[in-house]
Amino acid sequence: MKKIAVVGTGYVGLVTGVGLSHIGHEVTCLDIDPVKIDLLQKGRSPIYEESLEPMIQENQKQKRLSFTSEYEDIQDAEIVLIAVGTPQQQDGSANLTYIFQAAERIAKTINHDVTVVVKSTVPVGTCQRLRNYIQDRTPFSIRMVSNPEFLREGNALKDLFEGDRIVIGSGNPEATQQVMEMYSPFDIPMMTTDLASAELIKYASNAFLATKISFINEISSICEKVGANVEAVAKGMGMDRRIGSSFLQAGIGYGGSCFPKDTKALVQMAGNVEHQFDLLESVIHVNNKQQNKLVDQMKERCGSLVGKRITILGLAFKPGTDDLREAPSLVIIDRLLREGALITAYDPAAMPRAKELFPAVTFASNVKEALMGAELAAIVTEWEEIKELPLSHYEESMEEAILFDGRNCYSLEEVMEHNMEYYSVGRPAIGHTKSATLTHKA
Ligand code: UDX
């Protein structure tokens, strides 16, 4: 059992801190936001993540997990994890203000030699700079480790307990050993490397996954032109174990707090060492194009969208989260409003935030209410309750069922049994009338 401090109770810090306490460590999570800490001290989670809140409460009860906003409370920690945000700046680079602020406070607080583990996603070279920065401000010895996180929102606890790998980068064998011991109850393969390689593994992994998504989305556009079905193409590709079937789901592009930010940051980082990362720039460009796809399809189908009653189903960047950061829904709604459409939207988790962002949108309390009287409907996020909605509901609730499915939720066979027009991604359009002007044919 180790005494661990986690600085930053955002997504990564909180999930990691709670998980480490759950396997028996004594964990203190620190955040400079007193409101957040107050909530956490009462056993409430500020983020939406399945099973997290009961796990917080259980470990608080066992006295293994505590929350504070005072740096003095973490001065005895053997290992300090830094998990503060590194938000994106205008030019795509990461803002390191918070991480250096945390480093300064840690340097002032600790009263013994300590291992500092950086979990925040930081540009290559930052961990070394941070080590020097803290070392210059304390008489105690600082051992630095880069330990990137690979947690998916909505699956974060599962990813923490059953992840594919734990990457531990450090030039210090003692620190590497200490962090390996900290994680050993998880029974996950660990790989050890140097600081810079560990930092780059995180960016390279996310950039590669984003590349897979943009690749299949480009293939989906070709499918539409030649009358092929992208689901079949992805399945056939994925059966080759060298390619693998995951992250080949065509759709309206990736969003969230990681892929858009990390891909742009890697392009920027490459530029700093005079390497133009053409491939990744295209991946980003394709994703921007893809996020506009549904509106392009609607315009092609209807011409003008002025005054059209359009229902948007799903707002979060993916199911299982209330996160709207870089969500395709933001691009879609923004553009539809500019086109003069009248929008009704529904999402099981993300509406409180969406209401603040889009005062001009009407929000419905369930899918059926959202569809009532709509002229066009669009599936933007594939929540279970949205993708399992019987197609008859579209027929019953809409004047004329016209559905734009940005997540390919329904099989074409099923759609063909209904009286509706159906446009999806990388698959033939179904049931479109002669007046429909979409170029690809059923
Ligand atoms: C991602 C990484 O998976 C995780 O390892 C990293 O630490 C943080 O970034 P997350 O942002 O939570 O996690 O979402 P993820 O489930 O990976 O999905 C990202 C986006 O890609 C979503 O918008 C999703 O809709 C999209 N996606 C994913 C596709 O469009 N097609 C796919 O086949 C898979």
Boltz pocket constraint, residues with backbone or C-beta under 6 A from the ligand:
constraints:
  - pocket:
      binder: B
      contacts: [[A, 149], [A, 150], [A, 151], [A, 152], [A, 153], [A, 154], [A, 206], [A, 209], [A, 213], [A, 246], [A, 247], [A, 248], [A, 249], [A, 250], [A, 251], [A, 252], [A, 253], [A, 254], [A, 255], [A, 256], [A, 257], [A, 258], [A, 259], [A, 317], [A, 318]]
      max_distance: 6.0
